[in-house]
Amino acid sequence: MLIILAFMTKLAKLAPGYNIERAFGFVLHETARLFSKRFDQKARAIGLTRAQCQVLFRLAVHEGLNQARIAEFLEIEPISLARLIDRMEEAGWVERRPDPKDRRARLLYLTAKAKPVFERMIALALETRTEALTGLSIAEREKLIDLLLRVRGNISEKTANDEGHAR
């Protein structure tokens, strides 16, 4: 908190009249950070880490991905993911299967044992979302999501265009 306060003080000197508390990027980042922190608290209470939850979610949505693709989604190094997957495999939540297109690669799948863990994780996510959206009407919640989806689309499009030009 002291770092943020120091940053805000310095920013006030550099950009008089700029209100960081209303700055889109700051509000979005702080909201996401606090939302993640709250979810982490709930997940830790049932013995899950954020990384485990991210892998469970990605595999539930995209079963049969290889480790490199999941590492890319999670923005972590493949070696870090490998250790995490090892632990999840030992727990019986994930299984590695040979990739029919690449003898060296393994594809990841959730096991039946992971299903109740995933269901509990989703329940925690819904609890966290309910806490975060308290006081907003259903119409406000829908509008918020619609606007964020538009913003994400704008940024995704620009990111894809810039990555295409960099090649």
Secondary structure, 3 states (H helix, E strand, C coil): CHHHHHHHHHHHHHCCCCCHHHCHHHHHHHHHHHHHHHHHHHHHHCCCCHHHHHHHHHHHHCCCEEHHHHHHHHCCCHHHHHHHHHHHHHCCCEEEEEECCEEEEEEEEECCCHHHHHHHHHHHHHHHHHHHCCCCCHHHHHHHHHHHHHHHHHHHHHHHHHHHHHC
